[in-house]
Amino acid sequence: MESPVGCPCACGPLPAIHLYVDIIICSMKHDSTTIRLDSIDAYNKLYGLETKHPLVTVIDLTEATRVVNHIRMDYSVYALFLKNGTNCTVKYGREPYDYQEGTVVSFSPGQLIDVDMETDEIAPDVTGLMFHPDLIHRTPLSSKIKEYGFFEYSQREALHLSTDERRIFSQCLERIKEEIEHPVDRHTAEIVASHIQVLLDYVTRFYERQLITRGKVNSDILSKFESSLKDYFESGQSKEGLPTVAFFAEAAHLSPGYFGDMIKKETGLTAQEIIIRHAVERAKRRLIGSTDDISIIAYELGFQYPQHFSRMFKRVVGVSPKRYRESAMEKL
């Protein structure tokens, strides 16, 4: 027979079998607590939900029986959540994000997420999907999962769905749920993974739509990027090294992933390609307009080693810096 065990904050005796979860919930009432989500069951226990499959779950928090608030979640799983009801606030790093109705946020292993609501809310109107990396092991999705860059977006760059997009998102969840409730057999993991991939492909499409419909904002960010890139080299900052995509993303208050995807959508080039091309164009002008040694030009453009500069230049232009200078001199 189970013997009752007292909770550390004196909230009363707890059955031993529920001690771990109840102490967590109890401590959350008094202080912010970090919970490691290293399994589907850990999440379900947190909200008082049933675990039907150890590696994947379709979430419906309207069925939750516990209040979860003022908590930090350390993710070791993938998750996507669609907020259908009232707002709450999540924090990614130091940045708060107002999680509004019709918004999708996504998380991946290694992320720390703070959840803070002004008032405790039981059974919030949130649906979603959570799956462990082990689920997709040895499935086609395993080799493709890193292509879904939105998992690395900041929560400020969440996806805002139209009514039709919400319907599609919910239909995808329903297909996954139906397969989870089917008796497990040797086909289950691959079928579930294929349904998840369809959902992730739709989310990618919806994000692309969002990037397109925010054309004016994107155009302004692109203009600032090009201006900042020019200023970086002209100010001599390049002597400290080539600028990174993260450098310009931070200046735009965006995550590197979202910033890079937005730039590629606007230009057809990656942000890194634009940085390299700008450096190459400046190198061309220096090679023709000065007699400076190639190593000096390389250093001033941010390359620590001249051979790295030469390889990059040849990859873009087709000839080495030395040959490019000689060819230009022959034409004069």
N, C-alpha and C positions, 0 to 999 in steps of 0.2 A: 504494500500500500504506500502511496506517495505521501511523504511528510511535507507540511507547508514550510516554506522558507521565507524569512522576512526580507522585504525589499530594502536596499540601503537608504532610501529616503523616507522610510517609515510609512509607506502607502498601504501597508497591510500585508498579510501573508500571501505567498504566491505558490501554486503547485509547482513542484520541482521540474516537471516536464516542460513548463512554460517559462521557467525562470529567466532564461537568456533573453528571449524576446521581450518579456514584460519589464525587465530591468531597463532595457534599451528605451522602451516607450516611456517608462516612468522618468528616466533621466532626461529625456527630451523635453519634458514639461518644465524642467528647471534650468536647463542649459543646452547650448548647441552641442550636438553629438555627431561624431563621424561614424558612419556605418559603411563597412565594406560590402559592396554588392558583388560577391564572387560566385553567386549561383542564382538561379531563378527562384529557388525556394526561399533564399534570404530576403528577396524583395516581397514575395507573397506573404511571408510571415510578418513582415513589417506592417503590411496593410490588412492583415487578417484574411488573405485570399487563399483559395485552394490551389495547390500545385497539381496540374494534370499531366505535365511532361517536365522532366528534369532539366531540359536544355532550351525550352522555348515556351513562351506564354503570350496569349493575346489578353491585354489588360483592359479591364473595365472597372475604374475606380468608383463607380456608383455602387458597386458591390462591396466596397471596403468596409471593414468593421472597426478600424482603428484610425485615430487622428494622427497624421504625420506632419509635423511642422518644426521649424527652427532646427533643421538637420542638415548635415553635410553628407552627401553620398559619394563614396569612392567607387567608381564604376570599373568592373572587370567584365562587363557584358556590353552588348550593343542594345540601344533602345531608341524608339521613336514614340513621341507622345503628341496626341491631338487634343488641344484644349477646346471643349465644346461649351463650357459654361462661363462662370465668372473669372475675373483676373486673379492671378497670384504673381509672386515675384521669385525668379530664380537668379542665382548668382553664379557666374562662371569666372573664376579668379576674383578680381576685385570689382568686376563690372556687373551691375544689376540689370535685369531685363524684365520688362513688364510682359508677362506671359498672357496674351489676350485671347479672346474667343476666336476660334478659327485658325489658330497658330500651331504649327508643327515645330517641335524642337527635337534634336537628335543628339545622342551621346554615344561615346565609344570607350573601349577599355583605356584606363589611364586618366580619365577626366574626373575632376573633383567638382561637384555641383552642390551649391547651397540652396535650400528651399526655405523661403520665409514668406508667410502669409500674415496679413494684419490681424486676422482672426482665425482661430482654429476652424477647419472645415472637414467634416466627415463625409465620405462618399462624394468627392468632387466629380463633376462631369468631365472626366478625362478618359480617353481610350488610347490604346497604343499597342506596341509590340516590343518584346524584349527577347533576345536570344543570346545564348552563350557561343563563343567562338568554336567550341567543340562540335556544335551542331552542324556547321557547314564544312567541317574538315572532310577532305576527300570528295567534295562536291564541286561543280563548276563555279559556284559562288565564292569558294575559298580563294581562288586566284583573282577574282574580280573585286572583292570587297574593298580593297585599297583605292579603287577607282571612284568610289563614292565619296568625293571630297567634302560633301556637306557635313559628314560626321566630325570634321575638324573645324567647322565654322564656329565663330563666337555665337552665343545665344542672342546677341543684338541682331544677328543676321538670320533670324528664324524665318521659316517659310509661312507665308500668309495665303491660305487657301480660299478659292472661290467656292460657291455652293456646289457646283458640279465636281470640283476637285475633291471636296470633302466626301462627296458620295463615292467617288472612285476609291479614295483612301479607305473608307469604311468597308467597301466591297472586298478589297484586298485582304483586310483583316479578317473578314468573315470566312474567306476561302481558307486562310491559314488555320483559323479556329476549327473549321470542319475537319481538316486533316488531322489536327492534334487530337481531336475527340475520337478519331477512327482508331481501332486497335493497332498498336505498333507492330510493324513488320519490316522486312528488309528494304522496303521501298520508302518508308516514312521520311527518313532524313532528307533524301534527295528530292522528294515531292515538296516537302515543307520548304526546303532551301530554294526550290524553283519559284514557289509562290512568294517567298521573301524577296527574291531577286526582281520579280515583277513589280512589287511595291516600291523597291528602291529605284527601279528604272522610272516609275511614275514620279517619284519625288524629284529625281534629276530633271525630268521634263518640266515639272512645276516650277522648280528653281530657275530654269532657263527662261520660262515665261515671266517670272518675277524680274529677272535681270533685264529683259526686253522692255517691260512696261515701266521700268524706272530709268528710261533712257536719258532724261535730262540730268538726273543725279549722277548717273554713270559717266556721262559726257564731262561733267564738271570734275569728277574724280580723275578721269583720264587726262584732262587738261592740266590739273595740278600735278599729276604724276610726271608728265612730260616737262613741265616747268621746274619741278623739284629735281628731276634727273639732270637737267641742264645746269642748274645752280650747284648741284653737288660737285660736278667736275670743274666748273668755272671758279668755285670758291677754294679749290685745292683740297677739299675733303677726300678726294679720290686717293691721295697719297696714303691715307689710312687703310685703303683697301677698296675693292669694288663694292658698290652698294648692293645690299641684298633686297629681295622682294619684301622681306619682313620689315626692313627699314621704312620703305614707302607705305606699306600697309599700316604700320603703326601711326604714321603721320596722318593717314586718312581715317584713323580710328576704326580699322577693319582687321579681321583676321587675315593672315597670309593666304589661306585657302580661298576665302570669299573674294578677296582683292584680286588674286590671280585669275579666278574663274571669270570675274567681271571684266578684267582687262582683255582676256582672250575673247570673250563674247563681243567686245567692242572693236577689237583690232584684228582678230584672227591669229594673233601672236601671243605667246606667253609673256608675262612680265619679265621673266629672265631673258627671253630672246630680245626684248626691246632694250633692256639694259646693255646686253652684249653688243647689239647693233649700234647703239649710241657710242659705246666705247670704241668700236671699230671705225666709225665715221670720224671720230676725233683723232684716232690714230692715223688714218689716211691723210688728214690735213697736216698733221705734224710730220709725217714721213716726207711729204712733198714740200712743205713750207719751211723746213729746218734741216740742219745737218746734225742734229742731236743723235747721239748713239741710241740704237734701238732699246738698249737696256734702260736708258734714262726715260724714254717715252713710256716703256712698259711700267716702270715704277710710278711715274706721275699719273698713270691711268689706273693704278691700284693693283698692279700685279707684282707680287713679291719676287717671282722668278721670271726672267725674260723668256725662258723656254715655254712656260705656260702661256704667256702672251702670244708667242709665235705660233703655237699650236692652235689657239683659239682664232687668231687672225686668219690662218690658212684654212681652217675649217669653214669660216664665213666667206672669205674672199676668193679662196681657191689657190692662192699663191702665198709664199712667205712674206713677211714685212720687208725683208731685204730685197727680194725679187720685185715686189710692188714698187719700192722706191727706185730701183734700177730701171724698171719699165717706164715709170713716169718721167725720169730724167732723159731717157732716150727720145721721148716724144717732144721735149722742149727744143 
